[in-house]
């Protein structure tokens, strides 16, 4: 081979080999870029980069200069300046780097436009969108594939009931219309269309006289699940941003809170006064405002006879198949100690003396088992119907407790703590109608005081 090379060619070849050895000490990305330039046909690129001289004189090796060049090549974000071309079909094509494969090779996003000016504008927009983003090869999965993976990841975080709720929402209302679309292709416009159609015909199997449209509350819940899923995808470098951030979910229609007034509450308690099974249960419920799962999950070990207090540390849930399981409260604020009225504490003391179960409220047919929440729900509905009382949910008894407590002067912070709310602000927002009435009453009282002093 030496015979076929003149003096200058041998000089260049020896220098290129020496430069290649130096480049091996750089980063893998720099070696890939610079190593690709060490071919005979591209030797001019290295000369342009200033990494060697092609003069016949002895080459000058500046290791520090080469290392600085390598570092800048490895850290620099690839631009699109030299990656624009006009295609045979007349369109202009450009691409930018949006991530890297496992082997370090770049992942490109290709952009097309009718004119070079439009392409330049699109490239600039995409560079801004993908700034600081380093996507992986898994970005190619469909939305359906990602939702399945996300639900698996959330299995150890969410309650089984919440997980099932998310799974049903995504399976029946999101996957059919968007599931086969690429994850990175999902846009805000794609999300708005299904929301509109769900409000019109979202119910899969409607009853004969039932409207096919989903309520705004249900559509809002679907948006919440999808927003969480896409947020996780962006956090795991599968999306440059969360498109759901740019979608305004349907506003939840405000429903008037249905409760029992004082007269109706007295009628309710009178209806169960002679019932040995349900009197103590509903009396304690109305006196404490405990949730259904909380009161059914109370054990005697949670009752302090001396102090007359109850420690709420778990909730009872019914899983698929009918099995009852004990779980921790939903939030830290849910684990709390409450002090019920003295009459309620005395009722529990008397009940404990005759109890043969570890549960405060046990299954009437199985004393070793807790009260089934479903049975308590059915019984409350039966009592309301038989006594011509408003058809409220069992949760309405909690609202009844809170409303009457606030109306009778109990401060919002105390009520919030008894209900296990995470903040008094949430309680204030929930029972704004009560606090507004209290404010009016206070204003009238102050008005009378001021007018009498004039």
C-alpha positions as CSV (number, residue, x, y, z in Angstrom):
1,X,0.0,0.0,0.0
2,X,3.0,2.3,0.7
3,X,3.9,2.2,-3.0
4,X,0.6,3.6,-4.0
5,X,0.7,6.5,-1.6
6,X,2.6,9.7,-2.2
7,X,4.4,11.5,0.6
8,X,1.4,13.8,1.4
9,X,-1.1,10.9,1.5
10,X,1.1,8.9,3.8
11,X,1.5,12.0,6.0
12,X,-2.3,12.4,6.3
13,X,-3.0,8.7,6.9
14,X,-0.4,8.5,9.7
15,X,-1.9,11.6,11.3
16,X,-5.5,10.3,11.1
17,X,-4.5,7.1,12.8
18,X,-2.9,9.1,15.6
19,X,-5.9,11.3,16.0
20,X,-8.2,8.2,16.1
21,X,-6.2,6.9,19.1
22,X,-6.7,10.2,20.9
23,X,-10.4,10.2,20.2
24,X,-10.8,6.8,21.9
25,X,-10.3,8.6,25.2
26,X,-13.4,10.8,24.6
27,X,-17.0,10.1,25.3
28,X,-18.9,7.4,23.4
29,X,-21.0,10.0,21.5
30,X,-18.0,12.1,20.6
31,X,-16.2,8.9,19.4
32,X,-19.2,8.1,17.3
33,X,-19.3,11.5,15.7
34,X,-15.6,12.0,15.3
35,X,-14.9,8.4,14.4
36,X,-17.3,8.6,11.5
37,X,-15.1,11.4,10.2
38,X,-12.0,9.3,10.1
39,X,-12.6,7.8,6.8
40,X,-10.5,8.7,3.8
41,X,-13.3,10.4,2.0
42,X,-14.2,12.7,5.0
43,X,-10.7,13.7,6.1
44,X,-11.5,17.3,5.1
45,X,-14.1,17.4,7.9
46,X,-11.4,17.0,10.5
47,X,-9.3,19.6,8.8
48,X,-12.3,22.0,8.9
49,X,-12.8,21.2,12.6
50,X,-9.1,22.2,13.1
51,X,-8.1,18.8,14.5
52,X,-5.1,18.4,12.2
53,X,-3.2,20.2,9.4
54,X,-2.7,18.9,5.9
55,X,0.5,20.8,5.2
56,X,3.5,18.7,4.2
57,X,5.2,19.9,7.3
58,X,5.2,17.8,10.5
59,X,1.7,17.8,12.0
60,X,1.0,19.6,15.2
61,X,-0.8,17.5,17.8
62,X,-2.6,19.7,20.4
63,X,-4.2,17.2,22.8
64,X,-5.9,19.8,24.9
65,X,-7.4,21.4,21.9
66,X,-8.7,18.1,20.7
67,X,-10.2,17.2,24.1
68,X,-12.0,20.5,24.2
69,X,-13.4,19.9,20.8
70,X,-14.6,16.4,21.9
71,X,-16.3,17.8,25.0
72,X,-18.1,20.4,23.0
73,X,-19.3,17.8,20.5
74,X,-20.7,15.5,23.2
75,X,-22.5,18.3,25.1
76,X,-23.9,20.3,22.2
77,X,-27.6,19.8,21.4
78,X,-27.8,18.8,17.7
79,X,-29.5,21.5,15.7
80,X,-31.3,21.4,12.4
81,X,-29.2,23.9,10.5
82,X,-27.5,21.3,8.2
83,X,-30.3,18.8,8.2
84,X,-32.7,20.5,5.8
85,X,-33.2,19.3,2.3
86,X,-35.7,19.5,-0.6
87,X,-37.3,16.2,-1.5
88,X,-38.0,15.0,-5.0
89,X,-41.7,15.5,-4.5
90,X,-41.1,19.2,-3.9
91,X,-41.6,19.3,-0.2
92,X,-38.9,20.4,2.3
93,X,-37.7,18.0,5.0
94,X,-35.9,18.5,8.2
95,X,-35.2,16.6,11.4
96,X,-34.1,17.2,15.0
97,X,-32.8,15.0,17.7
98,X,-35.5,14.2,20.4
99,X,-33.8,11.4,22.3
100,X,-31.3,8.6,22.3
101,X,-31.5,4.8,21.9
102,X,-30.0,2.4,24.5
103,X,-26.8,2.2,22.4
104,X,-26.4,6.0,22.3
105,X,-27.6,6.5,18.8
106,X,-29.8,9.6,18.3
107,X,-33.6,9.4,17.8
108,X,-34.8,11.8,15.1
109,X,-38.1,13.5,14.6
110,X,-38.8,14.4,10.9
111,X,-40.7,17.5,9.9
112,X,-42.1,18.4,6.5
113,X,-43.4,21.6,4.9
114,X,-44.2,23.0,1.5
115,X,-41.6,25.8,1.6
116,X,-38.2,26.2,3.3
117,X,-39.6,29.1,5.3
118,X,-42.5,27.1,6.7
119,X,-40.1,24.3,7.5
120,X,-37.7,26.6,9.3
121,X,-40.7,27.8,11.4
122,X,-41.8,24.3,12.2
123,X,-38.3,23.2,13.1
124,X,-38.0,26.2,15.5
125,X,-41.3,25.3,17.2
126,X,-40.3,21.7,17.6
127,X,-36.9,22.6,19.0
128,X,-38.7,24.6,21.6
129,X,-41.1,21.8,22.4
130,X,-38.4,19.2,22.8
131,X,-35.9,21.5,24.6
132,X,-34.4,19.6,27.5
133,X,-36.3,16.4,26.5
134,X,-34.5,13.1,26.0
135,X,-37.0,10.5,24.8
136,X,-36.4,6.7,24.7
137,X,-37.2,4.0,22.2
138,X,-40.3,3.1,24.1
139,X,-42.0,6.2,22.9
140,X,-43.2,4.2,19.9
141,X,-45.8,2.4,22.0
142,X,-49.5,3.1,21.5
143,X,-51.6,4.9,24.1
144,X,-53.4,1.6,24.9
145,X,-50.0,-0.1,25.6
146,X,-48.9,2.7,27.9
147,X,-52.2,2.8,29.8
148,X,-51.8,-0.9,30.5
149,X,-48.3,-0.4,31.8
150,X,-49.3,2.6,33.8
151,X,-52.1,0.7,35.6
152,X,-49.5,-2.0,36.5
153,X,-47.2,0.7,37.9
154,X,-50.1,2.2,40.0
155,X,-51.2,-1.2,41.4
156,X,-49.0,-0.7,44.4
157,X,-50.0,2.9,44.9
158,X,-53.8,3.0,44.5
159,X,-56.5,1.3,46.4
160,X,-58.0,-1.7,44.5
161,X,-61.3,0.1,44.2
162,X,-59.7,3.2,42.8
163,X,-57.5,1.1,40.5
164,X,-60.6,-0.7,39.2
165,X,-62.4,2.6,38.7
166,X,-59.4,4.0,36.6
167,X,-59.2,0.8,34.6
168,X,-62.9,0.8,33.7
169,X,-62.8,4.5,32.7
170,X,-59.8,4.0,30.5
171,X,-60.9,0.6,29.1
172,X,-64.5,1.6,28.1
173,X,-64.1,5.3,27.3
174,X,-60.5,6.1,26.2
175,X,-59.1,3.0,24.5
176,X,-61.9,2.6,21.9
177,X,-61.3,6.0,20.4
178,X,-57.6,6.8,21.1
179,X,-56.0,3.5,22.2
180,X,-54.4,2.6,18.8
181,X,-52.9,6.0,18.3
182,X,-49.2,6.5,19.0
183,X,-48.4,7.8,22.4
184,X,-46.3,10.7,21.1
185,X,-49.0,11.6,18.5
186,X,-51.7,12.4,21.1
187,X,-52.6,16.1,21.1
188,X,-54.9,18.3,23.1
189,X,-57.4,18.4,20.2
190,X,-57.5,14.5,20.3
191,X,-58.6,14.6,23.9
192,X,-61.3,17.3,23.5
193,X,-63.3,15.3,20.9
194,X,-63.9,12.2,23.1
195,X,-65.0,14.4,26.0
196,X,-67.7,16.0,23.9
197,X,-68.9,12.6,22.5
198,X,-68.9,11.0,26.0
199,X,-71.3,13.7,27.3
200,X,-73.7,12.8,24.4
201,X,-73.4,9.0,24.1
202,X,-70.8,7.7,26.6
203,X,-72.9,5.1,28.3
204,X,-72.0,1.7,26.8
205,X,-75.2,-0.2,27.9
206,X,-77.9,2.3,28.8
207,X,-81.2,1.2,30.3
208,X,-84.4,1.6,28.2
209,X,-85.3,5.0,29.6
210,X,-81.8,6.2,30.4
211,X,-80.0,9.0,28.5
212,X,-76.9,7.8,26.7
213,X,-74.8,10.7,27.8
214,X,-72.4,10.5,30.7
215,X,-72.6,13.1,33.5
216,X,-70.0,15.9,33.7
217,X,-68.8,14.3,36.9
218,X,-68.0,11.0,35.2
219,X,-66.3,12.8,32.2
220,X,-64.2,14.8,34.7
221,X,-63.2,11.6,36.4
222,X,-62.1,10.1,33.1
223,X,-60.0,13.3,32.4
224,X,-58.4,13.0,35.8
225,X,-57.3,9.4,35.1
226,X,-56.0,10.1,31.7
227,X,-54.2,13.3,32.9
228,X,-52.4,11.2,35.6
229,X,-51.4,8.6,33.0
230,X,-50.0,11.1,30.5
231,X,-48.2,13.0,33.3
232,X,-46.4,9.8,34.2
233,X,-45.5,9.2,30.6
234,X,-43.9,12.7,30.4
235,X,-42.0,12.0,33.6
236,X,-40.6,8.8,32.3
237,X,-39.3,10.5,29.1
238,X,-41.9,9.0,26.8
239,X,-43.6,12.3,26.0
240,X,-42.1,15.8,25.6
241,X,-45.1,17.3,27.6
242,X,-48.5,16.3,28.9
243,X,-51.1,17.2,26.3
244,X,-53.9,16.9,28.9
245,X,-52.5,20.1,30.5
246,X,-53.9,22.0,27.6
247,X,-57.4,20.6,27.8
248,X,-60.1,22.2,30.0
249,X,-62.1,19.3,31.6
250,X,-65.9,19.6,31.8
251,X,-67.1,21.6,34.8
252,X,-68.7,19.4,37.4
253,X,-72.3,20.3,37.9
254,X,-72.9,21.3,41.5
255,X,-75.5,19.2,43.2
256,X,-77.5,20.4,46.2
257,X,-76.5,18.6,49.3
258,X,-79.4,16.5,50.6
259,X,-79.5,16.1,54.4
260,X,-82.1,15.6,57.1
261,X,-83.2,18.5,59.2
262,X,-83.5,18.3,62.9
263,X,-87.2,17.2,62.8
264,X,-86.4,14.5,60.1
265,X,-83.4,13.3,62.1
266,X,-85.6,12.8,65.2
267,X,-88.1,10.9,63.1
268,X,-85.3,8.7,61.7
269,X,-83.9,7.9,65.2
270,X,-87.5,7.2,66.5
271,X,-87.9,4.7,63.7
272,X,-84.9,2.6,64.9
273,X,-85.3,3.3,68.7
274,X,-86.7,-0.2,69.4
275,X,-84.5,-2.0,66.9
276,X,-81.8,-3.9,68.9
277,X,-79.6,-4.3,65.8
278,X,-79.6,-0.9,64.2
279,X,-80.4,1.7,66.9
280,X,-76.9,1.9,68.3
281,X,-75.4,1.8,64.8
282,X,-77.3,4.8,63.4
283,X,-77.3,6.7,66.7
284,X,-73.4,6.5,66.7
285,X,-73.3,7.4,63.0
286,X,-75.3,10.6,63.5
287,X,-73.4,11.6,66.6
288,X,-69.9,11.1,65.1
289,X,-70.2,11.6,61.3
290,X,-68.1,8.5,60.7
291,X,-67.9,7.2,57.1
292,X,-69.6,3.9,56.4
293,X,-66.4,1.9,56.1
294,X,-65.0,3.6,59.3
295,X,-68.0,2.8,61.6
296,X,-68.2,-0.8,60.3
297,X,-64.5,-1.3,60.9
298,X,-64.6,-0.1,64.5
299,X,-63.3,-2.7,67.1
300,X,-63.5,-2.5,70.8
301,X,-59.8,-2.0,71.0
302,X,-60.4,1.4,69.5
303,X,-62.7,2.5,72.2
304,X,-61.3,4.1,75.4
305,X,-63.9,3.6,78.1
306,X,-62.2,6.0,80.5
307,X,-61.9,8.9,78.1
308,X,-64.9,8.0,76.1
309,X,-63.0,8.4,72.8
310,X,-62.8,6.4,69.6
311,X,-59.7,5.9,67.6
312,X,-60.3,5.7,63.8
313,X,-57.4,3.8,62.2
314,X,-58.9,1.6,59.5
315,X,-61.8,1.3,57.1
316,X,-63.8,-1.7,56.0
317,X,-64.1,-2.3,52.2
318,X,-65.9,-4.9,50.2
319,X,-63.9,-6.3,47.3
320,X,-65.0,-8.2,44.2
321,X,-66.5,-11.5,45.2
322,X,-68.0,-10.1,48.4
323,X,-64.9,-10.4,50.6
324,X,-64.6,-7.8,53.4
325,X,-61.1,-6.4,53.9
326,X,-59.6,-3.9,56.4
327,X,-57.5,-1.1,54.9
328,X,-55.8,2.0,56.1
329,X,-57.6,5.4,55.9
330,X,-57.4,7.1,52.5
331,X,-55.3,10.0,53.9
332,X,-53.2,10.8,57.0
333,X,-56.0,13.0,58.3
334,X,-58.3,10.0,58.2
335,X,-56.4,8.3,61.0
336,X,-57.7,10.3,64.0
337,X,-59.2,10.1,67.5
338,X,-62.6,11.6,68.1
339,X,-64.6,12.3,71.3
340,X,-68.3,11.6,70.7
341,X,-71.0,13.1,72.9
342,X,-71.2,11.7,76.4
343,X,-74.5,10.1,75.6
344,X,-72.8,8.1,72.8
345,X,-69.9,7.1,75.0
346,X,-72.3,5.8,77.6
347,X,-74.2,3.9,75.0
348,X,-71.0,2.2,73.8
349,X,-70.0,1.3,77.4
350,X,-73.3,-0.4,78.0
351,X,-73.1,-2.2,74.6
352,X,-69.6,-3.5,75.4
353,X,-70.8,-5.2,78.6
354,X,-73.1,-7.5,76.6
355,X,-70.9,-7.9,73.5
356,X,-69.4,-11.2,72.5
357,X,-67.6,-9.9,69.4
358,X,-64.3,-8.0,68.8
359,X,-66.3,-5.6,66.6
360,X,-68.3,-2.8,68.0
361,X,-71.0,-3.3,65.4
362,X,-70.9,-7.0,64.2
363,X,-72.8,-9.1,61.8
364,X,-76.0,-10.1,63.5
365,X,-75.7,-13.7,62.2
366,X,-71.9,-13.9,62.6
367,X,-70.7,-12.2,65.7
368,X,-67.0,-12.8,64.8
369,X,-67.5,-10.8,61.6
370,X,-68.0,-7.0,61.2
371,X,-71.2,-5.4,60.0
372,X,-71.4,-5.5,56.2
373,X,-71.5,-1.9,54.8
374,X,-73.9,-3.0,52.1
375,X,-76.4,-4.3,54.7
376,X,-76.2,-0.9,56.6
377,X,-76.8,0.9,53.3
378,X,-79.9,-1.2,52.5
379,X,-81.2,-0.7,56.0
380,X,-80.9,3.1,55.9
381,X,-82.8,3.2,52.6
382,X,-85.5,1.0,54.0
383,X,-86.0,3.2,57.1
384,X,-86.1,6.4,55.0
385,X,-88.7,4.9,52.6
386,X,-91.0,3.4,55.4
387,X,-91.1,6.8,57.3
388,X,-91.6,9.0,54.2
389,X,-88.2,10.7,54.8
390,X,-86.0,12.3,52.0
391,X,-84.3,9.6,49.9
392,X,-80.7,10.5,50.8
393,X,-77.6,8.4,50.5
394,X,-76.1,7.0,53.7
395,X,-73.3,9.5,53.2
396,X,-76.0,12.1,53.6
397,X,-76.1,11.2,57.4
398,X,-72.5,12.5,57.5
399,X,-73.5,15.7,55.9
400,X,-76.4,15.9,58.3
401,X,-74.0,15.6,61.3
402,X,-71.7,18.3,59.9
403,X,-74.4,20.7,59.0
404,X,-76.2,20.5,62.3
405,X,-72.9,20.8,64.2
406,X,-72.0,24.0,62.4
407,X,-75.5,25.4,62.7
408,X,-75.3,24.9,66.5
409,X,-72.0,26.8,66.9
410,X,-69.3,24.1,66.6
411,X,-66.3,25.7,64.9
412,X,-65.1,24.7,61.4
413,X,-61.7,23.4,62.6
414,X,-63.3,21.0,65.1
415,X,-65.8,19.7,62.6
416,X,-63.0,19.2,60.0
417,X,-61.0,17.1,62.5
418,X,-64.0,14.9,63.4
419,X,-64.7,14.2,59.8
420,X,-61.1,13.4,59.0
421,X,-60.8,16.1,56.3
422,X,-57.2,17.0,55.1
423,X,-57.8,20.7,55.7
424,X,-60.4,23.0,57.3
425,X,-60.5,24.8,53.9
426,X,-62.0,21.7,52.3
427,X,-64.7,21.5,55.0
428,X,-65.4,25.2,54.6
429,X,-65.9,24.8,50.8
430,X,-68.1,21.7,51.3
431,X,-70.4,23.4,53.8
432,X,-70.2,26.9,52.5
433,X,-74.0,27.1,52.6
434,X,-74.0,26.6,56.4
435,X,-71.2,29.1,57.1
436,X,-72.9,31.7,54.9
437,X,-76.0,31.4,57.0
438,X,-73.9,31.7,60.1
439,X,-72.3,34.8,58.7
440,X,-75.7,36.3,58.1
441,X,-76.8,35.5,61.6
442,X,-73.7,37.0,63.0
443,X,-74.1,40.1,60.9
444,X,-77.7,40.5,62.1
445,X,-76.6,40.1,65.7
446,X,-73.9,42.7,65.3
447,X,-76.4,45.0,63.6
448,X,-78.8,44.8,66.6
449,X,-75.9,45.5,69.0
450,X,-74.8,48.5,67.0
451,X,-78.3,49.9,66.6
452,X,-79.0,49.6,70.3
453,X,-75.9,51.6,71.1
454,X,-76.8,54.5,68.8
